[in-house]
Amino acid sequence: MPSRHRNCLLILALASVSLPSPLHGQARPEHQHTPAAPSTSLVLTVDGKPTTLTVSDLQSLPQKTITVHNEHTKADETYTGVLLSDLLAKYSFAVGESTHQKMLHSYLKAEGTDKYWVLYSATEIEGSEHTADVIVATSLNGKPLTDDGQLKLVASADKRPARWVRNLSAITLVTVP
């Protein structure tokens, strides 16, 4: 199998794996209610170039509203924010004919202020490849986020919010050569 195909399969496998809790049966860190510094800005890194975005910066971009079921709260929740694919397109990662191959070899690491992090394959956040929505949310049910910091990563297709990141502080796009 050619090296590039092997790398692509590795990225997809890593993106779909749910990592076990290092706490051996205890609640995972993203679901504990220990105080974490609230997120107030987002550092988006694309091709090694970091950009710091404020909540106002994110709210000035086109917004998407999604309703998801939160398995932890056993309730439907409506979040509004910017599509992650739109955010990446604005900051030098627009998917098209010339960047399609790069997208297939890329993944994203999203991290909260509590150092909890998750991975997404770039195809999971791109509308031309995947039907789910992944947003950087700034509001919940029409009100600014509070308990989860000012920013939260939310994915509409996940059955459980294990890859949602509250107190979102950084998103890094990595491309494997």
C-alpha positions in Angstrom: 0.0 0.0 0.0 1.5 3.4 -0.9 2.7 5.5 2.0 0.2 8.3 1.4 -2.8 5.9 1.5 -1.4 4.4 4.7 -1.1 7.9 6.3 -4.6 8.8 5.3 -6.0 5.6 6.8 -4.0 6.3 10.0 -5.5 9.8 10.3 -9.0 8.5 9.8 -8.5 5.7 12.3 -7.1 8.2 14.9 -10.0 10.6 14.3 -12.6 8.0 14.9 -11.1 6.4 18.0 -12.6 7.4 21.4 -9.7 7.4 23.8 -10.2 5.6 27.1 -10.3 7.6 30.2 -7.0 7.7 32.1 -9.0 7.8 35.3 -10.0 4.1 35.1 -13.8 4.3 35.2 -14.1 7.7 36.7 -15.8 10.5 34.8 -13.8 11.8 31.9 -12.2 15.3 32.4 -14.5 17.0 29.9 -17.5 16.0 32.0 -16.2 16.8 35.4 -17.4 20.0 36.9 -14.0 21.2 38.3 -13.4 24.8 37.6 -11.4 25.5 34.4 -10.5 29.0 33.2 -13.3 30.2 31.0 -12.4 30.6 27.4 -12.5 34.1 26.1 -10.7 33.8 22.8 -9.7 31.1 20.3 -6.2 30.6 18.8 -6.7 29.1 15.3 -3.5 27.7 13.8 -3.4 26.9 10.1 -0.2 25.9 8.4 1.8 26.9 11.5 0.3 30.5 11.5 -1.7 31.3 14.7 -4.5 33.8 14.7 -6.3 34.9 17.8 -10.0 35.4 17.5 -12.3 37.1 20.0 -16.0 36.1 20.5 -16.9 39.3 18.6 -14.7 38.2 15.7 -16.5 34.9 15.6 -19.9 36.4 15.9 -19.2 38.7 13.0 -18.9 35.7 10.6 -21.9 33.9 9.1 -23.7 32.0 11.8 -25.2 28.5 11.8 -27.7 27.2 14.4 -27.9 23.5 15.2 -30.1 21.6 17.6 -28.4 18.5 19.1 -29.3 16.1 21.8 -26.9 16.2 24.7 -26.8 12.7 26.1 -25.4 13.9 29.4 -28.1 16.4 30.2 -30.8 14.3 28.4 -32.0 17.4 26.7 -32.1 18.9 23.2 -29.8 22.0 23.0 -29.7 24.7 20.4 -26.3 26.2 19.7 -25.3 29.1 17.4 -21.9 29.8 16.1 -19.6 29.7 13.0 -19.1 26.5 11.0 -15.6 25.3 11.6 -15.2 24.7 7.8 -16.1 28.4 7.2 -13.7 29.5 9.8 -10.9 27.5 8.3 -11.8 28.8 4.8 -11.5 32.4 6.0 -8.1 31.6 7.4 -6.3 30.0 4.5 -7.9 26.5 4.3 -10.6 26.7 1.8 -11.4 23.3 0.3 -11.5 23.1 -3.5 -10.0 21.3 -6.4 -6.4 22.4 -5.5 -6.7 21.6 -1.8 -8.8 18.5 -1.8 -5.8 16.2 -1.4 -4.4 18.2 1.5 -7.8 18.0 3.2 -7.7 14.2 3.0 -4.3 14.3 4.7 -5.3 16.7 7.5 -6.8 16.6 11.0 -7.7 19.1 13.6 -6.9 19.1 17.3 -9.4 21.1 19.4 -8.4 21.9 23.0 -10.1 23.5 26.0 -8.6 25.6 28.8 -8.7 22.5 31.0 -6.3 20.8 28.4 -9.0 18.3 27.3 -8.5 17.8 23.6 -10.1 15.9 20.7 -9.3 15.0 17.1 -11.4 15.4 14.0 -10.5 14.4 10.5 -10.7 17.4 8.2 -13.3 15.6 6.1 -15.6 15.5 9.2 -15.9 19.2 9.2 -16.1 19.9 5.5 -19.6 20.1 4.0 -18.5 18.9 0.6 -17.4 15.6 2.3 -19.6 15.1 5.3 -23.2 15.9 6.2 -22.8 16.8 9.9 -22.1 20.3 11.2 -19.2 21.2 13.5 -19.5 24.7 14.9 -17.6 27.0 17.2 -20.6 27.9 19.4 -21.0 31.3 21.1 -24.5 30.9 22.3 -26.8 28.2 23.8 -30.6 28.5 23.4 -30.2 32.2 22.3 -28.1 33.2 25.2 -24.3 33.6 25.5 -22.4 30.6 26.8 -21.5 30.9 30.5 -20.8 27.6 32.3 -18.8 26.3 29.3 -16.8 29.4 28.8 -17.6 31.8 25.9 -16.7 29.2 23.2 -17.6 25.6 22.7 -17.0 23.1 19.9 -20.2 21.2 19.1 -20.7 18.4 16.5 -24.2 17.6 15.3 -23.5 13.9 14.4 -21.9 12.7 17.6 -24.3 10.5 19.6 -22.6 11.6 22.8 -20.8 14.9 23.5 -17.4 13.2 24.1 -15.8 15.2 21.2 -17.5 18.5 22.2 -15.0 20.8 23.8 -16.2 23.3 26.4 -14.0 26.3 27.2 -12.6 26.0 23.7 -9.3 27.8 23.5 -7.4 26.4 20.5 -7.9 24.6 17.2 -4.8 23.4 15.2 -5.0 22.1 11.7 -2.2 19.5 11.0 -1.4 18.1 7.6 0.5 14.8 7.3 2.8 14.8 4.3 
